[in-house]
């Protein structure tokens, strides 16, 4: 009997023994295509020799040093690489070990920034419904995912949630995309005015919503209007690129495609590509300067900040991403979406196939014309996850797409090294699992 405290106490996952390229192999020798890169982590696939060698070499020289005593070459190098490749003026990097930690750091930095510049009233946070920003209490409070929040609600700080930008469901028939984008973004202004502009500290959003909506990007112009509103009211814009960043959507930073730049940006997952746990919070120099000129000390920290071995992995990963690997992501993503349309697009229970780059979602419905969702009691997403796993495909289905209860989707985030034939394999396996699931839940 396993002594691990598992995610699901009633189901024991197989033991993984080996991982190479796009595949993971369990102790029974069964092979799985890593179609979601775990949770949009394994952008390079598995077994990348350059990353492994970089980690080994760092272990030989200095595995760990507490960053209040010593910095390290890989941490300095990784910070330089990130700043050099970031659009806009994200010029300082704070390395942590996960996406949730990056969000916690971002929130605390936003608060301390306003104290340092003499605006102590600013403490309120606005985020969006149907978002996910992590599972630590601060990050969970910011996220707008009802089923994850519900049982911890009494422990969560008060955060306002406005609507996401979700054209498939929320754009009205008599509205152009641009009009819808403006209407959705203007909810931020309404909420700032309702809370009191001098009270609001930050707005937090994922440029492309991952786990909770299934690869939903905003319509053109939405984020430009968001930026304008934040500037007008002196509110910090925090973009959470933990899942959609590091090339996943076809550009190193997802917000490059929005023509704006945030005040603070969080990254993780693809930065370590699964070889090491690492995340980062990046911010504008002006925010860092406020601390430097003020108290001089960001009142935060963890034992593993700027972990040298994790940073060494990050340097090796980032060199690959910026060395040409991300260039192919758009084209591969288009190919994947086209193949999904061919295989499943006409099915009455497929409502929407969407995404950017190799970040692709399929939303399942009861009826594609009315967009009515499936009965949540069917637990379609859970049945699909099991059926896909049985087919040898790891993917990331989720329920509650619409409001935390209704709606089902699957998220695909295959490694950037995937060849066309392998993307065909993902589509074949997902298609087969989808058909079996329809049968299993009585829809066929
Ligand atoms: N932010 C986003 C957008 C995420 O998708 C996630 C995880 O899925 C997180 C934050 C939390 O990251 P972690 O699980 O590494 O704490």
Boltz pocket constraint, residues with backbone or C-beta under 6 A from the ligand:
constraints:
  - pocket:
      binder: B
      contacts: [[A, 39], [A, 97], [A, 98], [A, 99], [A, 100], [A, 101], [A, 103], [A, 132], [A, 133], [A, 134], [A, 135], [A, 206], [A, 210], [A, 211], [A, 240], [A, 241], [A, 242], [A, 243], [A, 244], [A, 268], [A, 269]]
      max_distance: 6.0
